[in-house]
Amino acid sequence: MQTTSVEPASSLPLGQKRNKPSKITAERIISNSSALVLAAFFALPMLWMVLASVDHSASNQLKAPDLTAEHYWVAFQADNLVALGNSLLISVVATVIGTAAAFVAAYVFSKHNIPFKNPLLLTILFLSGVPISILIVPVYKMFAALGWLSIIPTGILLGVTAIPFQIYQLKNFIDAVPPELEEAAALEQASTLQILFRVVLPLTKPGLASSAIFGFVNAWGNFLMPVVLINSLANQPAPVHLFGFMGSNSIDYGAIAAYSIIYSLPVIVLFLGMSRQFKAGFSLGGAVK
């Protein structure tokens, strides 16, 4: 008589583990509830901004909108677009200056033996936490004496303020580059700059992307330094124009919301454009060969 063996329905392929049902514990409930509360604190202002931008009678309250597009017409006025261009110029200058200087400095700290390296790194770490606002008065006097109260010097200064933190960002990525790659390049008579830009730079693109985003956002959202260090109203960036929607007697909430959405788009586009670098990580496969 022929017999057949019936495989149990509960059997799993070799190597595959059964997913155990998660237990509901007090710690998990507390952590999830805390995460939901924090998410609500971030989500509700965003929801208000979207609704208020299309609400004819927008206020500081979250409510169903009386749909209109007039606030976007106000936000797209010529002077507001010029302010966005000024913000873009300041942020690009700050990003290029800060990221380039931080990359070179991080490479030196990572791959070279320099005197007093650890005290210097601790000093840089301390400087990354010092707010530039406490130095705004002496900086203003220096800029006024040198005739630098304009948009480009302000962008350069904003780039310099981000360098300490960017050095720490990039140093961690450069530390992960195998020294064998640099030794192989040195055997091929490559100079230090060639090693830096042809070996280290391509392998640290994720770090450069994160550092560039930090430098851009640091300059993009800065209000105090441009309003103090730029003496021309035509060169003021978008945060200053955004403050202009708040009058002494009334506040145009709808225009503030619409302009805030437009103002946030470059940062979102930059992050989406750089996201491929974050996903790629280090592509070291075959590099030693």
BELHUMO-V451530 format. One record per pair of residues at least 12 apart in sequence whose ideal C-beta (glycine too) atoms are under 6 Angstrom apart, sorted by the first residue. I is the first residue (numbers start at 1). J is the second residue. Records with the same first field share a line. If there is no record, write none. Layout:
I = J, J
//
This chain:
48 = 62
49 = 257, 260
51 = 65
52 = 253, 254, 257
53 = 71, 257, 258, 261
54 = 67
55 = 254
56 = 68
58 = 253, 254
59 = 253
71 = 254, 255, 258
72 = 258
74 = 255
75 = 258, 259, 262
80 = 241
83 = 237, 238, 241
84 = 238
86 = 235, 237
87 = 237, 238
90 = 155, 219, 237
91 = 216, 219, 220
93 = 155
94 = 155, 158, 159, 215, 219
95 = 212, 215, 216
97 = 156, 159
98 = 159, 162, 163, 166, 215
99 = 211, 212, 215
101 = 163
102 = 163, 166, 167, 170
103 = 170
105 = 167
106 = 167, 170, 171, 174
107 = 174, 196
109 = 171
110 = 171, 174, 175
124 = 164, 167
127 = 164
128 = 164, 165
132 = 161
133 = 224
136 = 228
140 = 228
143 = 229
149 = 229, 231
151 = 230, 235
154 = 226, 229, 230
158 = 219, 222
162 = 215, 218
166 = 211
169 = 210, 211
170 = 207, 211
173 = 204, 207
174 = 204
177 = 200, 203
180 = 288
181 = 199, 287
182 = 195
185 = 199
203 = 282
205 = 277
206 = 277, 278, 281
209 = 274, 277
213 = 274
216 = 270
223 = 239
227 = 240
238 = 263
242 = 259
//
